[in-house]
Amino acid sequence: MKKVFVLIAVAIVSMSALAQVQFGVKVGVDATNFWGKGVEGIPTSSYPWLVNHEMHLNYQVGLVMEYKFSPKFAIAPEVVFATQGGKRTSGNPALPLSQRELTYTTNYINVPVMLKYYLSPAFSIDLGPQVGFNVYSKGKNGDSDSHDTKEFTKKVDFGVGLGGTYNLTDNAFIQARYTMGMTNVFKGDDDDCKNGNIQLAFGWKF
């Protein structure tokens, strides 16, 4: 029995010695949009006519951590403040005067947890789930002033991220990722409208 405990202790010490933990910060730009039937020209009860949709240029800033438990694998949770949303035009295509340009922006605290697989010492493929918490939502109708839309927007957003990280140095890195939302952004079962975000970030690990 003592030998078993000794072997377990040696294994734990060995794993701890191999493991590397780094903390850091990152900042980036996001090209955000919606996807789903609610933005593909299919009518819903909330938006009886949908003509098109466009991307928004937004930003993100946050904290990162990486726990490298082997030369090939690591776990990297993050806490990121990000602005997301999109633009879409509603109205009857046959009646140009009926069309309205609707712009939506939602600020989230996003918590992705990425599993990283290192193809080389400098480059990893990243995949993992993300949960986002709605901080503030606003909408804008054409040239009018923006208004609070948080009561019409869901409090929690779930998604899946896929991308890659390239370590420029032992500390600096660049990161590209696409996060696909899996839950509707707006309240209402028939309004199929989910987040889709293309992210490009620069970060520094300490």
C-alpha positions as CSV (number, residue, x, y, z in Angstrom):
1,M,0.0,0.0,0.0
2,K,2.8,2.4,0.8
3,K,4.3,1.7,-2.6
4,V,1.0,2.7,-4.2
5,F,0.9,6.0,-2.3
6,V,4.5,6.6,-3.3
7,L,3.8,6.0,-7.0
8,I,0.7,8.3,-6.8
9,A,2.8,11.0,-5.2
10,V,5.5,10.7,-7.8
11,A,2.9,10.9,-10.6
12,I,1.4,14.0,-9.1
13,V,4.8,15.7,-8.7
14,S,5.7,14.7,-12.2
15,M,2.5,16.1,-13.7
16,S,2.9,19.3,-11.7
17,A,6.4,19.7,-13.0
18,L,5.3,19.2,-16.6
19,A,2.3,21.5,-16.3
20,Q,2.7,25.2,-17.2
21,V,0.2,27.9,-16.2
22,Q,0.2,31.3,-17.8
23,F,-2.0,34.3,-17.3
24,G,-2.5,37.2,-19.7
25,V,-4.6,39.8,-21.4
26,K,-5.9,40.2,-25.0
27,V,-7.7,42.8,-27.1
28,G,-9.2,42.4,-30.5
29,V,-11.6,43.3,-33.2
30,D,-14.7,41.3,-34.0
31,A,-16.8,41.1,-37.2
32,T,-20.2,40.1,-35.7
33,N,-23.5,39.1,-37.3
34,F,-26.6,37.0,-36.8
35,W,-27.4,33.7,-38.4
36,G,-30.5,31.6,-38.5
37,K,-33.9,31.6,-40.2
38,G,-34.6,35.0,-38.7
39,V,-32.0,36.6,-40.9
40,E,-32.3,34.6,-44.0
41,G,-35.4,36.3,-45.4
42,I,-37.9,33.9,-43.8
43,P,-40.7,35.7,-42.1
44,T,-41.3,35.5,-38.3
45,S,-44.0,36.9,-36.1
46,S,-41.6,39.6,-34.9
47,Y,-40.3,40.5,-38.3
48,P,-42.8,39.6,-41.1
49,W,-40.3,40.7,-43.8
50,L,-36.6,40.4,-43.7
51,V,-34.6,41.6,-46.6
52,N,-30.9,41.3,-45.7
53,H,-28.3,41.4,-42.9
54,E,-24.9,43.0,-42.5
55,M,-21.9,42.5,-40.3
56,H,-20.9,44.9,-37.5
57,L,-17.3,45.8,-36.6
58,N,-17.0,45.5,-32.8
59,Y,-14.3,44.9,-30.2
60,Q,-13.3,42.6,-27.3
61,V,-11.0,42.9,-24.3
62,G,-10.3,40.3,-21.6
63,L,-8.2,38.0,-19.4
64,V,-6.8,34.7,-20.5
65,M,-5.3,31.7,-18.7
66,E,-3.6,28.7,-20.2
67,Y,-2.9,25.4,-18.3
68,K,-0.6,23.3,-20.4
69,F,-0.7,19.8,-18.9
70,S,1.3,18.1,-21.7
71,P,3.5,19.2,-24.7
72,K,0.4,18.8,-27.0
73,F,-2.6,19.7,-24.9
74,A,-3.8,22.7,-22.8
75,I,-6.9,24.1,-21.3
76,A,-7.5,27.9,-21.8
77,P,-10.4,29.6,-20.0
78,E,-11.0,33.3,-20.7
79,V,-13.2,36.1,-19.3
80,V,-13.9,38.6,-22.2
81,F,-16.0,41.7,-22.5
82,A,-17.3,41.8,-26.1
83,T,-19.7,43.8,-28.1
84,Q,-21.8,41.8,-30.5
85,G,-24.8,42.2,-32.8
86,G,-25.7,43.0,-36.3
87,K,-27.7,45.0,-38.7
88,R,-30.8,43.9,-40.7
89,T,-33.4,45.5,-42.9
90,S,-37.0,44.7,-42.4
91,G,-39.9,45.6,-44.7
92,N,-41.6,44.5,-47.9
93,P,-39.1,44.4,-50.8
94,A,-41.8,45.5,-53.2
95,L,-42.3,48.7,-51.1
96,P,-39.0,50.5,-50.5
97,L,-40.6,53.1,-48.3
98,S,-41.7,50.3,-45.9
99,Q,-38.1,49.1,-45.3
100,R,-36.4,49.8,-41.9
101,E,-32.8,49.5,-41.0
102,L,-32.5,47.9,-37.6
103,T,-29.2,47.8,-35.7
104,Y,-28.7,45.7,-32.6
105,T,-25.7,45.8,-30.2
106,T,-25.4,43.5,-27.1
107,N,-22.5,43.7,-24.6
108,Y,-21.6,40.3,-23.2
109,I,-19.3,39.0,-20.6
110,N,-18.1,35.9,-22.5
111,V,-16.5,32.9,-20.8
112,P,-15.0,30.5,-23.3
113,V,-13.2,27.4,-22.2
114,M,-10.9,26.2,-25.0
115,L,-9.1,22.9,-25.4
116,K,-5.9,23.6,-27.3
117,Y,-4.1,21.0,-29.4
118,Y,-0.5,22.1,-30.3
119,L,0.4,21.1,-33.9
120,S,3.8,22.7,-33.2
121,P,5.4,24.4,-30.2
122,A,4.1,27.8,-31.5
123,F,0.7,26.9,-33.1
124,S,-2.4,25.4,-31.6
125,I,-5.9,24.5,-32.8
126,D,-8.5,25.7,-30.2
127,L,-12.0,24.3,-29.7
128,G,-14.5,24.7,-26.9
129,P,-17.8,25.9,-25.5
130,Q,-18.7,29.5,-24.5
131,V,-21.3,31.0,-22.3
132,G,-22.1,34.7,-22.5
133,F,-23.9,36.9,-20.0
134,N,-25.9,39.9,-21.3
135,V,-24.7,43.1,-19.7
136,Y,-26.5,45.7,-21.9
137,S,-28.5,45.6,-25.1
138,K,-29.5,48.5,-27.3
139,G,-31.2,48.9,-30.7
140,K,-31.3,51.6,-33.3
141,N,-34.0,52.2,-35.9
142,G,-32.5,54.0,-38.8
143,D,-31.1,57.4,-37.8
144,S,-33.1,57.5,-34.6
145,D,-31.4,57.5,-31.1
146,S,-30.6,54.1,-29.7
147,H,-32.9,52.6,-27.1
148,D,-32.6,49.9,-24.4
149,T,-33.6,46.4,-25.7
150,K,-32.4,44.2,-22.9
151,E,-35.9,43.2,-21.9
152,F,-36.3,41.7,-25.4
153,T,-32.9,40.0,-25.4
154,K,-32.0,36.8,-23.6
155,K,-29.8,37.0,-20.5
156,V,-27.5,34.0,-21.4
157,D,-26.0,33.1,-24.7
158,F,-24.4,29.7,-25.4
159,G,-22.0,29.0,-28.3
160,V,-19.1,27.0,-29.6
161,G,-15.7,28.4,-30.7
162,L,-13.2,27.1,-33.2
163,G,-9.9,28.8,-34.2
164,G,-6.2,28.9,-33.7
165,T,-3.5,30.6,-31.7
166,Y,0.0,31.4,-32.9
167,N,2.7,32.3,-30.3
168,L,4.9,35.0,-31.7
169,T,7.2,34.8,-28.7
170,D,7.0,33.1,-25.3
171,N,4.7,35.9,-24.2
172,A,3.0,37.5,-27.3
173,F,0.4,35.7,-29.4
174,I,-2.2,36.3,-32.1
175,Q,-5.5,34.5,-32.2
176,A,-8.2,34.0,-34.8
177,R,-11.6,32.3,-33.9
178,Y,-15.1,31.9,-35.1
179,T,-17.8,31.5,-32.4
180,M,-21.2,30.2,-33.5
181,G,-24.1,30.9,-31.1
182,M,-26.4,28.0,-30.4
183,T,-29.3,29.8,-28.7
184,N,-31.6,32.5,-29.9
185,V,-30.5,36.1,-29.1
186,F,-34.0,37.5,-28.7
187,K,-36.9,36.2,-26.7
188,G,-39.6,34.4,-28.6
189,D,-39.4,30.8,-29.8
190,D,-40.1,31.6,-33.5
191,D,-37.4,34.3,-33.8
192,D,-34.5,32.1,-34.9
193,C,-31.6,34.6,-34.7
194,K,-28.2,33.5,-33.2
195,N,-24.9,35.2,-32.8
196,G,-22.0,34.6,-35.2
197,N,-18.6,36.2,-34.5
198,I,-15.3,36.3,-36.4
199,Q,-12.6,37.3,-33.9
200,L,-9.0,38.5,-34.4
201,A,-7.0,39.3,-31.2
202,F,-3.6,40.1,-30.0
203,G,-2.5,39.0,-26.5
204,W,0.3,38.9,-24.0
205,K,0.9,36.1,-21.5
206,F,2.9,36.8,-18.3
